[in-house]
Amino acid sequence: MEDAPAILECELEIGEVDHPQYRLTLEDVQEHFVHSWVDHERDTLLAQDESGNVIAWGFVTIIPGQETAIRALMFGGVRPSHRARSIGRRILAWQEARGLQLLAQSDATVPGVFVAWADEPNTSFVRLAQRHGFEVARHFLQLQRRLDQPIASHPLAGYEIVPFDLSRSEQVRRARNDSFRDHWGSQPTPEEVWEIAIRRSSKRHDLSFLALAPDGEVAGFVMSEVNPGDFEGQGFSHGYINLVGTRREHRGRGIARALLTHTLEAYRADGLEGAVLDVDAESPTGATALYEQVGFTVSDRSMELNKQF
């Protein structure tokens, strides 16, 4: 864990080239390594120069509790100043070897998948991954919405919109798992992952909202973060909507639209200039069309690369 600041320094240089629209934080880096199932000795790798500076890093992990596939998640990167020296190739080869060991520990009769991500500018990694047998499996869109344009509020009959409260955290986790069950590649979020994520310093519970059904059940949710370090890259202050969902039995009633417009109004009242979110370009729930209807437009693209067994 004491290497996290050095990894962050490496990641910030990587981000200037590969994803200038957002910046990782120390908390982002640390969150990779705090979970109980992570074996620091076997699941992580650093490359250092003669002075001990981290010039590249790699990490691979499998989150417990996956149901329809066992996904070995791969993170890392190489400083732009040290690329084209086969460092990335060696790290990816190590990640694959460790990933196979982790997959071999599971006796589930479901597909095993190596998973990596790349922002659109990072063509060198995409080519490297494809040479290793990865394929571009999905595209994702980053959308943004400026708040100096009118926000058409959307009334919601039969449901109450309330701010998120930690006392409802477990209800929201279960609602998240239910609402994302039919999303491509999504797996249940276990309690440990949820509890760490929900208490991040960038979380804005006052800008996160729930739609409650008459029986008090969480029918829908919008969860927000604010990271001032991303303002410069986006060109405006903003809230990041990192989760939007509606439980399946409550769909088709305008819950997501009402939550989104309520959230946008709250962002504007808080003095923010815009909103940002990411969405599966082929979302089966029609999410992209919904976001466009409330004023979001495409600003960036990324992709997920898979190698399936």
KARAVEN-V224605 format. One record per backbone hydrogen bond with DSSP energy under -0.5 kcal/mol. NH is the residue of the N-H (numbers start at 1). CO is the residue of the C=O. If there is no record, write none. Layout:
BEGIN
NH:CO + NH:CO
END
This chain:
BEGIN
4:1 + 7:3 + 8:4 + 9:5 + 10:6 + 11:7 + 12:8 + 13:9 + 14:10 + 15:11 + 16:12 + 17:13 + 17:14 + 18:14 + 19:15 + 22:19 + 29:25 + 30:26 + 31:27 + 32:28 + 32:29 + 33:29 + 33:30 + 34:30 + 38:35 + 40:38 + 42:39 + 43:39 + 44:40 + 45:58 + 47:56 + 49:53 + 52:49 + 55:47 + 55:53 + 56:47 + 57:77 + 58:45 + 59:75 + 60:43 + 61:73 + 63:71 + 66:63 + 70:111 + 71:69 + 72:70 + 72:113 + 73:61 + 73:71 + 74:115 + 75:59 + 77:57 + 79:55 + 82:79 + 83:80 + 90:86 + 91:87 + 92:88 + 93:89 + 94:90 + 95:91 + 96:92 + 97:93 + 98:94 + 99:95 + 100:96 + 101:97 + 102:98 + 103:99 + 104:100 + 105:101 + 105:102 + 106:103 + 110:108 + 111:68 + 113:70 + 114:307 + 115:72 + 116:305 + 118:303 + 120:301 + 122:119 + 123:121 + 126:122 + 127:123 + 128:124 + 129:125 + 130:126 + 131:127 + 132:128 + 133:130 + 134:129 + 135:306 + 137:135 + 137:304 + 138:304 + 140:302 + 141:279 + 142:300 + 143:141 + 143:277 + 144:297 + 145:275 + 147:273 + 149:146 + 152:150 + 153:151 + 155:153 + 157:155 + 159:156 + 160:212 + 162:160 + 162:210 + 164:205 + 164:208 + 168:165 + 169:166 + 172:168 + 173:169 + 174:170 + 175:171 + 176:172 + 177:173 + 178:174 + 179:175 + 180:176 + 181:178 + 183:180 + 186:183 + 190:188 + 194:190 + 195:191 + 196:192 + 197:193 + 198:194 + 199:195 + 199:196 + 200:197 + 203:200 + 204:224 + 205:203 + 207:204 + 208:205 + 209:222 + 210:162 + 211:220 + 212:160 + 212:210 + 213:217 + 216:213 + 219:211 + 219:217 + 220:211 + 221:245 + 222:209 + 223:243 + 225:240 + 226:202 + 228:226 + 230:227 + 231:228 + 234:230 + 235:231 + 236:231 + 239:274 + 240:225 + 241:239 + 241:276 + 242:223 + 242:240 + 243:223 + 245:221 + 247:219 + 250:247 + 251:248 + 253:250 + 258:254 + 259:255 + 260:256 + 261:257 + 262:258 + 263:259 + 264:260 + 265:261 + 266:262 + 267:263 + 268:264 + 269:265 + 270:266 + 271:268 + 272:267 + 273:237 + 274:237 + 275:145 + 276:239 + 277:143 + 278:241 + 279:141 + 281:139 + 283:280 + 286:283 + 290:286 + 291:287 + 292:288 + 293:289 + 294:290 + 295:292 + 296:291 + 297:144 + 299:142 + 300:142 + 302:140 + 303:118 + 304:138 + 305:116 + 306:135 + 307:114 + 309:112
END
